[in-house]
C-alpha cells in the first residue's frame, strides 16, 4: 500500500524530474535554433541553464528569436510527452477509490497474462506475448477500474463468482468464458440461454454433447453415458454412489440409513461392473432384497466386499427394509425411463466417453432444472469428467496440455458434488479450470456446509463479487478484507481569543458494507490471491464487438427451442386426448 510519505517522495521526484526535462528541452531547442541561423550554441552547463531563466538575451545574443522559437517548440513537445507519461503513471499507480491500482494487479494485465498462458498451454509455446490473441490470454474477468485495462486470470486458477439473479452471471461470465474455451468445455445450467448462445460456436470447435434429462432445452436424446463404467474400483463406485445418496442426507437425519444404503449401492454397482450389467440391473436388485444375483457376483470377484455387504443387510427384517427403501429413494432419479435411457447402453446412439472428451475440443452441456433427484446424474457425470481429466493430466506429465474449462452455473442446485470444495485445491494444477457461479455465499453453505463453503472460498484463487449480494455478515467480512485508509479531518473552533484550525487523521473503511451491497449492475469486486481487492467492470457479451455474432445465433437456437417445446406440448396434448 502506498503511504503518504511515499506519495510525498513521488511528487517531489516528479516535480524535480519535470523541471530538469524542461530545462534541458529549453537548451536543446534554443541550441537547435541558434545552429540553424549560423550562430554559436551556448554550452549545456548549470550556469547556462540558470542564466537562461533571467538573461535570455545575454546567453543567446546572436540568435534571440530563433533560439526562443526553437526552445518553445521543443518545450511544447516535452510538455506533451510529460503529460502523457504522467497520465500513464497515474493510470498504473493511482486509484481514487483506494482499491487496487493497475500496478498492483499487473499480473492480470494483457502482457503478463499472455506470458502465463504461453507457459500453461502447449499450443502457445512458440509464440511471443504480444502476438497472443486476447481470447487466448486466459479467463476473462473484466476491465480494471478506473484504468479500463482488461484483466484475465490464468487456466491454472480456480474461480468462484457470487452474483444475484439478473446481475450478469450468464451474459458477463458464463457465455464469454465458454465462448473463449481453448479446448474441451463442460457447462452446467438450469436455463437454456447459455446453451443457445454458445452452441453454434462450440459446434464449430468440436462435437457438442447434451444431457438434458428434464427438457430444459427440449433436446432429443442423442447420446448415452455408461454410468456403471465409473464403478471400476471401489473408491470410484463410492464416489458415484455419493452423488445419489446426497438426496437422502440432511443435518437432522440419522446417518445410519444413508451409510447403510451407500454400502449396499456400492456393492451392487461393483457387481454390475463385474457382470457387464447396467443401471437397470442395479435398480432391479435394489427392488428385491431377496435377489442373490449381485452377491454371487461379488463373492466370485470381491469376497471381502461381499461379506461386508452381507453383514450390513443380513439383519432384522424391519431394518433391512429401511436400508433398501433408502437405497431405492437415493436412485429415484433413475425410476424415470426417460432419465434411465441417458445412462444405459444404446447401440443406436454414440457413447459419451469422459476419457476421450477431456483431451478434445468438444463441449458437454449438462442441463437440469432446479435441484431434484435428476441433479444427481448431472453431478455424477461432472465428477466423472473431472476424474478423467485428472487422470489424463497425470498421463500427460502432470496437467492437460490444453486446459479444460468447467463453467458450473447454479452448481449448488444442479451439480452438488459433495467434495467439490476439496477438489478445488488441486484441479487448477491438473489443467482443469473450474468456475463455480452462485447466487450468494449462503447458497454455497446450504449445499456444502459452512466448512465446505469456507474451504471452496479459500481454495479459489480468483473470486468475483457482483451486484445484489445482500448477506449482511458476508458483505461486512468483505469490507474488512478490503481494508481501511487514512482520512484527513479538519476542525474549526471559535473562542474569545479568536479562531483556531486543526487537522487530524483517522482510519475509515475503504468500502462500507452498504456500498458493497449497493454496487451497480455491471461492476464487481475482484479478490485475487496475493493482490489487494480491485474493482472491475464486467464485460457482457452484447457489449463486445468481437462477440456480435452471438446475437443472431442465439436468437436462431432460441427459436428452435421454442419450436421443439410447442411440438412436445402438442404431442402430450394429443396423447391425453387419445386416452
Buried (B, 14 or more C-beta within 10 A) or exposed (E): EBEEEEEEEBEEEBEEEBEEBBBBBBBBBBBBBBBEEEBEBBEEEEEBBEBBEEEBEEBBBEBBEBBBBBBBBBBEEBBEEBEEBEEEEBBBBBBEEBBBBBBBBBBBBBEBBBBBBBEBBEEBEEBEBEEBEBBBBBBBBBBBBBBEBBBBBBBBBBBBBBBBEEBBBBBBBBBBBBBBBBBBBBBBBBBBBBBBBBBBBBEEBBBBBBBBBBBBBBBEBBBBBBBBBBBBEBEBBBBBBBBBBBBBBEEEEEEEBBBBBBBBBBBBBBBBBBBEBBBBBBBBBBEEBEBEBBBEBBBEBBEEBBEBBBEBBEEEEEBBEBBBBBBBBBBBBBEBEEBBBBBBBBEEEEEBBBBBBBBBBBBBBBBBBEBBBBBBBBBBBBBBBBBBBBBBBEEBEEBBBBBBBBBBBBBBBBBBBBEBBBBBBEBBEBBBBBBBBBBBBBBBBBBBBEEBBBBBBEBBBBBBBBBBBEBEEBBBBBBEEBBBEEEEEEEEEEEEEEEEEEEEEEEEBBBBBEEBBEBEBBBBBBBBEEBBBBBBBBBBBBEBEEBEEBEEBBEEBBEBBEEBBEEEEEEEEEEEEEE
